[in-house]
Amino acid sequence: MGKIAINIATGSLQQAEMIVGIDLGTTNSLVAIIHPETKKPVALKEHDSSSLVPSVVHFDEQGNTVVGEMARQYLETEPQNTIFSAKRLMGKSYNDIKENAGFFTYKVIDDNTESLVKVQVGDKFYSPVELSSFILKELRQRAEHILKTPVTKAVITVPAYFNDAQRQATRDAGKLAGLDVLRIVNEPTAASLAYGLGLNQNEEKTIAVYDLGGGTFDVSILKISNGIFEVLSTNGDTYLGGDDFDRVIVQYWAELSGITQEALQSDKQLSQGLRLKAEEAKKYLSAHDLFSAEWNNKKLSLSKEKFESLIQPLIEKTLQCCKNAMKDALMPVSDIETIVMVGGSTRIPAVKKAVSDFFGKPVHDEVNPDEVVALGAAIQADILAGNNKDFLLLDITPLSLGIETMGGLMDVLIPRNSKIPSKAGRQYTTHKDGQSGMRISVFQGERDMVKDNRKLAEFNLTGIPGMPAGFPKVEVSFLVNADGILVVTAKELRSGVEQSIEVKPQYGLTDAEVEKMLMDSISHAKDDIALRALVEAQTEGEQILGVTEKFLTKNASLVLPEEITDAAQAMQALQLALTMGDKDLIHKKIEELNELTRPFAERVMDEAVRGALKGKEI
């Protein structure tokens, strides 16, 4: 893991290949490359179509998928089978999104656990990783079609605030789409690269990246020195974007035309038609002073002045986020040297002016704001491909490092191609009551099951005080130091029990073996991820059976005999499903058991609360 003889990203096998840059967006996604002749980044598009692919996936009755523009038309007609904004679900548990569950028009499964959310379409269950992989696969096929060459390597961008789980989910989605994800890059970093910021080794700069997309807003304060980007702070609103600008226009027109809220809610064609007109008006007013149109025998008009007053509160909200970001970065606004504008909604003159006034400087908006992130990702890809010699690529980890979790799964803590030195940590817990030890097994490799990876070391964390399952918090941290030595530490946070081990993972791995491990991970990605999903479903099913059994035994007096019979049948059905090797069936039986036990679980809770209110012990 120290110095590797060849940079994996520039090995002899890859000469004929393109490494693409992908902006996987909440509303739209796109692919960019460095043009072989001009050496400039370009977004890929078919003839005269747009470079943007809507991040929408539609499932038909047979479970076949269409992605992009084709899928968008089903948003109104078949909302339950049409998935948008899957990026919002990446790496999230239901608890993370329950406040905004109403935003989604499709079924997001609430099993009240910490486990990652699932989306139900018909009888099938999809993870956000699978949903994002459909979009990435579409982008990949589109790129192959335009470039007439296989595309298997990519750099994918994510918001700066994405956590470890969300980044790993993005990597997994790439892998499932048949892509070797060489690097996950922060969107503001990519946008800065597209403006040539950070390309000069000696430059030191503090910049603000203001990113107002279709459905989300964020602002990031970055410090660039010696070609290294550091995120000083990030702030934003994940439910504020261009769609909200459309919405205020729709509301305004509805009031003028006497259309009620109820009518907008119930008549999908009406609301969709008005929304499309509103979007048209918003775009038109960026260059003109008055918009007017005929629609459904109604005259619709909107002046630039009125539009700006309607969106003023929304712009204000983004500036408040900018204030917060500056406060978190512990610096005055005057320290910002450059402002980069990202996202289609920054084309609105009132937005540009407000941001420019806030920072007291003109803003950078020369590059197409829809494409700027993807173009930056393509520049990063070019650096990884070794074509851009002005760039120093720091030493990198050739293979992912992680530990074994329940069911023999590989949980990656440090993904391959991470810069050295690097560190990462994650929390785990026990599965059995009173468990006093935990075996930490360290693996290197790209496959989802540890049995297909290379074991580097293992040690036991002992002396965990006896606590109920799920109660101890064991933090496992990985640190790869500048010499490429991995230090693994496990610490039980409640008691302070700690163990650590040093690993030298470099020994005896030739470049050819590293290549083989990478190629295997791509060729087996589909089976691996299906197996991982099955093992996760089985683990979840077993845990739910255990919890339900414990609950029924403890509260037998409060549950009716027929409820116990029903629950026992549902438990038996789940037990049987666990042996059948079908993850959708397991999820279905878990969902049925949850539905069945929810009413009496709530009743027992109410009893307990009533008892507590009477001053009794519970």
Order of alpha helices (4+ residues) and beta strands (2+ residues): beta-beta-beta-beta-beta-beta-alpha-alpha-beta-alpha-beta-beta-beta-alpha-beta-alpha-beta-alpha-beta-beta-beta-alpha-alpha-alpha-beta-beta-alpha-beta-alpha-alpha-beta-beta-beta-beta-beta-beta-beta-beta-alpha-alpha-alpha-alpha
